[in-house]
Amino acid sequence: MAYNKVVISGINTSKLTVLKESEKIALLKEYQETGSKEAKDKLINGNLRLVLSVIQRFTNRGEDVDDLFQIGVVGLIKAINNFDLSKEVRFSTYCVPMIAGELRRFLRDFNHIKVSRSMRDLAYKAMQAKERLTAEQQKEPTIEEIAKAVGAEKCDVVLALESISDPISLYEPVYSDSGDTLYVLDQISDKNDVESWFDELSLRDAIKALQPREKNILYLRFFQGKTQVEVAEEIGISQAQVSRLEKGALAKVKGQM
């Protein structure tokens, strides 16, 4: 993402200003003491490049960049509202995890991978506790501190947070040396590889031995997910016949394997 070529949410990123740390602190002090909207607007506009740098970590998930940018700005505003000037910490150091947390929450809520309600609730509480502790301590809390804050076991908190984390592709590069790239897939072993391969070959041979109608029924039922009634309507026989043929085909496959 080249800043001088990108327009996001109607904003030309090449014209974004970048504030010095001293300017940020001065504006934060003015905003907290007077509630100045002008100071807050300057803080937001002066940190939009920081938002852009954070959302780049999340742009390979198929989400609209404009949406991610706007969610990132929400995290920035939360950081502005909660920053403690009495702590000796850079604003950007505090701001980045706040922006990233807001983006993760957004992606979690729209995640296609289903997680149990209780697990999601615990993860949500843990994330809230993390943000609160970060605001209080001006640094990221440990898992032990988060677990204590939500009244849960450390292992349960870790599992809950992991359950809503973004999945990693098996083809994600983890190491590259002289063009020889090592992927996540290369680090995964499966002791049942050979056995699974033979099972697959046996299954294919067993299916090949079936009659055309039996193959069609199994394909419609288990590959297209149709009900026996739907299969019966499609191939023009009764549901009882479909049930009988399906059971017979499965018995043949099991017998041959």
C-alpha positions as CSV (number, residue, x, y, z in Angstrom):
1,M,0.0,0.0,0.0
2,A,1.8,3.1,-1.2
3,Y,0.6,6.1,0.7
4,N,1.1,8.5,-2.2
5,K,-1.2,6.5,-4.5
6,V,-4.0,5.4,-2.2
7,V,-7.4,7.1,-1.7
8,I,-9.3,5.5,1.2
9,S,-12.7,6.6,2.4
10,G,-12.4,9.7,0.2
11,I,-9.0,10.7,1.8
12,N,-5.9,11.2,-0.3
13,T,-3.3,9.6,1.8
14,S,-0.5,11.6,0.2
15,K,-1.8,14.7,1.9
16,L,-2.0,13.3,5.4
17,T,0.0,15.2,8.0
18,V,2.2,13.4,10.6
19,L,2.5,14.9,14.0
20,K,5.6,14.9,16.2
21,E,5.3,13.2,19.6
22,S,5.5,16.6,21.3
23,E,2.7,17.9,19.2
24,K,0.5,14.9,20.0
25,I,1.1,15.3,23.7
26,A,0.3,19.0,23.5
27,L,-3.0,18.3,21.6
28,L,-3.9,15.5,24.0
29,K,-3.4,17.8,27.0
30,E,-5.5,20.5,25.3
31,Y,-8.3,18.1,24.5
32,Q,-8.4,16.5,27.9
33,E,-8.3,19.9,29.7
34,T,-10.8,21.8,27.5
35,G,-12.6,19.2,25.4
36,S,-11.5,21.1,22.3
37,K,-13.0,19.5,19.2
38,E,-10.3,21.2,17.1
39,A,-7.6,19.6,19.1
40,K,-9.3,16.2,18.8
41,D,-9.7,16.6,15.0
42,K,-6.0,17.5,14.7
43,L,-5.1,14.4,16.7
44,I,-7.2,12.2,14.5
45,N,-6.0,13.6,11.2
46,G,-2.4,13.6,12.4
47,N,-2.5,9.9,13.2
48,L,-4.3,8.5,10.2
49,R,-1.1,7.2,8.7
50,L,-0.7,5.2,11.8
51,V,-4.1,3.7,11.2
52,L,-3.1,2.9,7.6
53,S,0.1,1.1,8.8
54,V,-2.0,-1.0,11.2
55,I,-4.7,-2.0,8.8
56,Q,-2.1,-3.4,6.3
57,R,-1.9,-6.4,8.6
58,F,-5.5,-7.1,8.0
59,T,-5.9,-6.4,4.3
60,N,-5.4,-9.9,3.0
61,R,-8.6,-11.3,4.5
62,G,-10.9,-10.1,1.7
63,E,-12.4,-7.2,3.7
64,D,-13.1,-3.8,2.2
65,V,-10.1,-1.5,2.9
66,D,-12.5,1.4,3.4
67,D,-14.3,-0.5,6.1
68,L,-11.1,-1.5,7.8
69,F,-9.9,2.1,7.7
70,Q,-13.0,3.4,9.4
71,I,-12.9,0.7,12.1
72,G,-9.2,1.6,12.6
73,V,-10.2,5.2,13.1
74,V,-12.7,4.1,15.8
75,G,-9.8,2.4,17.6
76,L,-7.8,5.6,17.2
77,I,-10.5,7.7,18.8
78,K,-10.8,5.3,21.7
79,A,-7.1,5.6,22.2
80,I,-7.4,9.4,22.2
81,N,-10.2,9.3,24.7
82,N,-8.4,6.9,27.1
83,F,-4.8,7.9,26.9
84,D,-3.3,8.7,30.3
85,L,-0.8,11.6,30.1
86,S,0.6,10.8,33.5
87,K,2.2,7.6,32.1
88,E,5.6,7.8,30.4
89,V,4.7,6.1,27.2
90,R,4.5,7.2,23.6
91,F,1.0,7.8,22.2
92,S,1.7,5.5,19.2
93,T,2.9,2.7,21.4
94,Y,-0.5,2.9,23.2
95,C,-2.5,3.5,20.1
96,V,-1.4,0.6,17.9
97,P,-2.9,-2.2,20.1
98,M,-6.1,-0.2,20.5
99,I,-6.5,0.1,16.7
100,A,-5.6,-3.6,16.2
101,G,-8.0,-4.7,18.9
102,E,-10.8,-2.8,17.3
103,L,-10.0,-4.4,13.9
104,R,-9.8,-7.9,15.4
105,R,-13.2,-7.3,17.1
106,F,-14.7,-6.3,13.8
107,L,-13.3,-9.3,12.0
108,R,-14.3,-11.6,14.8
109,D,-17.9,-10.5,14.7
110,F,-18.0,-11.1,10.9
111,N,-16.0,-14.3,11.0
112,H,-17.4,-17.2,9.0
113,I,-15.9,-19.7,11.4
114,K,-18.4,-20.5,14.1
115,V,-17.4,-20.4,17.7
116,S,-19.6,-21.3,20.7
117,R,-21.5,-18.5,22.4
118,S,-19.8,-19.1,25.8
119,M,-16.3,-19.1,24.1
120,R,-17.1,-15.9,22.3
121,D,-18.4,-14.2,25.5
122,L,-15.3,-15.1,27.4
123,A,-13.1,-13.9,24.5
124,Y,-15.1,-10.6,24.4
125,K,-14.7,-10.1,28.2
126,A,-10.9,-10.9,27.9
127,M,-10.5,-8.3,25.1
128,Q,-12.4,-5.7,27.2
129,A,-10.2,-6.5,30.2
130,K,-7.1,-6.2,28.0
131,E,-8.1,-2.8,26.8
132,R,-9.0,-1.6,30.3
133,L,-5.7,-2.9,31.7
134,T,-3.8,-1.4,28.8
135,A,-5.4,2.0,29.5
136,E,-4.6,1.7,33.2
137,Q,-1.0,0.4,33.0
138,Q,-0.1,2.0,29.6
139,K,1.2,-1.4,28.5
140,E,-0.2,-4.7,27.4
141,P,-1.2,-6.9,30.3
142,T,-0.1,-10.6,30.7
143,I,-2.5,-13.5,30.2
144,E,-2.4,-14.1,33.9
145,E,-3.6,-10.5,34.6
146,I,-6.3,-10.8,32.0
147,A,-7.5,-14.2,33.5
148,K,-7.5,-12.7,37.0
149,A,-9.6,-9.7,35.7
150,V,-12.3,-11.8,34.1
151,G,-12.3,-14.5,36.9
152,A,-11.3,-17.4,34.6
153,E,-8.6,-19.9,34.3
154,K,-5.5,-18.9,32.2
155,C,-5.9,-21.9,29.8
156,D,-9.6,-21.0,29.2
157,V,-8.7,-17.4,28.4
158,V,-6.0,-18.5,26.0
159,L,-8.3,-21.0,24.3
160,A,-11.1,-18.3,24.0
161,L,-8.7,-15.7,22.5
162,E,-7.3,-18.3,20.1
163,S,-10.8,-19.3,19.0
164,I,-11.5,-15.9,17.6
165,S,-8.0,-15.2,16.1
166,D,-7.7,-15.1,12.4
167,P,-6.8,-18.4,10.7
168,I,-3.4,-18.7,9.1
169,S,-3.1,-20.2,5.6
170,L,-1.2,-23.4,5.2
171,Y,0.8,-21.6,2.5
172,E,1.8,-18.7,4.8
173,P,5.6,-18.3,4.4
174,V,7.4,-18.6,7.7
175,Y,11.0,-18.6,6.5
176,S,12.9,-17.9,3.3
177,D,16.5,-18.4,2.6
178,S,18.0,-17.9,-0.9
179,G,14.6,-18.3,-2.5
180,D,13.9,-21.6,-0.8
181,T,10.7,-20.7,1.1
182,L,9.4,-22.7,4.1
183,Y,5.6,-22.6,4.5
184,V,3.4,-23.5,7.5
185,L,2.3,-26.6,5.6
186,D,6.0,-27.8,5.6
187,Q,6.0,-27.8,9.4
188,I,2.9,-30.0,9.8
189,S,3.3,-33.7,10.1
190,D,0.6,-36.4,9.8
191,K,1.5,-39.9,10.9
192,N,-1.7,-41.1,9.1
193,D,-0.7,-39.7,5.7
194,V,0.0,-43.1,4.2
195,E,-3.0,-44.8,5.8
196,S,-5.3,-42.0,4.6
197,W,-3.9,-42.2,1.1
198,F,-4.6,-45.9,0.9
199,D,-8.1,-45.4,2.3
200,E,-8.8,-42.8,-0.4
201,L,-7.6,-45.2,-3.1
202,S,-9.8,-48.0,-1.7
203,L,-12.8,-45.6,-1.5
204,R,-12.3,-44.6,-5.2
205,D,-12.1,-48.3,-6.3
206,A,-15.2,-49.1,-4.2
207,I,-17.2,-46.3,-5.8
208,K,-16.1,-47.2,-9.3
209,A,-17.6,-50.7,-8.8
210,L,-21.1,-49.3,-8.1
211,Q,-23.9,-49.1,-10.6
212,P,-24.4,-45.6,-12.3
213,R,-27.6,-45.0,-10.4
214,E,-26.0,-45.9,-7.1
215,K,-23.0,-43.5,-7.9
216,N,-25.5,-40.8,-8.8
217,I,-27.4,-41.2,-5.5
218,L,-24.3,-41.1,-3.4
219,Y,-23.1,-38.0,-5.3
220,L,-26.3,-36.1,-4.8
221,R,-26.7,-37.1,-1.2
222,F,-23.1,-36.7,0.1
223,F,-21.5,-34.3,-2.3
224,Q,-24.4,-32.0,-3.0
225,G,-26.1,-32.4,0.4
226,K,-29.5,-33.2,-1.0
227,T,-32.2,-35.0,1.0
228,Q,-33.6,-38.3,0.0
229,V,-36.8,-36.6,-1.1
230,E,-34.9,-34.1,-3.3
231,V,-32.9,-37.0,-4.8
232,A,-36.1,-38.9,-5.5
233,E,-37.7,-36.0,-7.3
234,E,-34.5,-35.4,-9.4
235,I,-34.0,-39.0,-10.6
236,G,-37.7,-39.9,-10.8
237,I,-38.1,-42.7,-8.2
238,S,-39.7,-42.9,-4.8
239,Q,-38.0,-41.8,-1.6
240,A,-38.2,-45.4,-0.4
241,Q,-36.3,-46.6,-3.4
242,V,-33.7,-44.0,-2.9
243,S,-33.3,-45.1,0.7
244,R,-32.9,-48.7,-0.3
245,L,-30.4,-48.0,-3.1
246,E,-28.4,-45.7,-0.8
247,K,-28.1,-48.3,2.0
248,G,-27.2,-50.9,-0.6
249,A,-24.5,-48.7,-2.1
250,L,-23.0,-47.8,1.2
251,A,-23.0,-51.5,2.2
252,K,-21.1,-52.3,-1.0
253,V,-18.5,-49.6,-0.4
254,K,-18.0,-50.7,3.2
255,G,-17.7,-54.3,2.2
256,Q,-15.1,-53.6,-0.4
257,M,-13.0,-51.4,1.9
